[in-house]
Amino acid sequence: MYPNLRDTDVDFIGHSNGTYILASALQNYQVLKIRNVFFAGSVVPMHYRWDKLMRDDRVTGRVWNI
C-alpha cells in the first residue's frame, strides 16, 4: 500500500483507549516501531517502560504524555 514507508516515518497520536492500544501493541508485537508518540488523556501507567522501548529502537523519537 505504501511501498516507500519506513518504520521511522510512523508517528502516533492517541487519546484515552487509543493510548492503551498502542502501549499494548508495543508489548505484543516486537516488530512494531514508532517514531514519535503523543498521548492525550492517557490510560497508560506512568511507570510504562518507554526507556526500554527507546533503547531497543522501537520508539525512535519523542514521547509526550499530556
N, C-alpha and C positions, 0 to 999 in steps of 0.2 A: 504494500500500500504506500509506504514511504521508504523507498529503497535507499535513500541517502541519509536517513535519520540515524544519528549516533546516540548511544545511551547517554552521552554527556550533553545532549540537546534537550533533555526532558526536564521540565520544571513542574512542580505540583503545588496547587493551591487548593486547600481543603478547609471545610467548616464542619464542626460537630462530628457526625458519624463518618464523614469523609476523611477526617484525621485518623480515626480508628482503622479505616480500610487500608490506608497507606501503611500505617505502623504494622498492622497485621501482615500485609503483603510483603513488607521488607523482612519480616521474621520467617515467613513461609516459603518465599521464592528467592533463593540465593542468587539467581541471575539478574534480579531486578536492580537497576541502577537509576538514580535520580540526581539531577544537578542541584537545583535549589528547591527548598521546601518552605512553604508559607502556610502556617496553621492559624486559623481564627476560631475562637470558641472551641478549643481543642478538648477532647476527652482522653487524650493520651497522657499517662502519668508523667510527672515532672522528672522522675528518675529513669525515663526511657534512655536506652544506650545509644544516643546519637554519636558519641565519641567513637565507639567501636565501629559503627557503620562508616564513619568518615575515615578511620584508619584503614579499613578494608576497601576503600574507594567505592563504596556502594552509594554514598551520598558525597558528591564531589564539590558542592558549592557551599551555600549558607543555609542555616535553618532559622526561621523566625517562628516564634510561638507567642501570639498575642491574644 
